[in-house]
Amino acid sequence: MNDITLTLYRGLSGTNPSAFRIDEDGVSVFENPLSGYKYNLPIRAAYRGEKISGVRAEMVEPMLFGEIA
């Protein structure tokens, strides 16, 4: 099976460090930019297998490498 790489978005209301957090179960991200947020941070992630809604993906951005979204 091939890895599928995609760009996901994290909605942020500001640029302070507390605006972005990694929870125990990963980072909540979405396939499209979110309205209602001042910023939408693009994050690259990859997963293996069929594209299914809600599937967990591994981050491939250097600063977040190995984290789960």
C-alpha positions, 0 to 999 in steps of 0.5 A: 500500500502507498502512503497518501500525503495530504494538507490538513488545516488547524484553525487558530484564533491567534499566534500565541503558543497557547493557540496551538496545542497537542492533546493526548489523542493528537491534533484536531485538524480538518481537510479544508480551511475553517471559517471563523478562525483568524488563521488556518495553519496548513499541516502535512500528514500521511496515512496508509490505506484507503481514505476514510473519514476520521482515520488517524494520520501521522504528521510529516511536517518536520516540527510535528513528525510522528505526532498523530492527527 
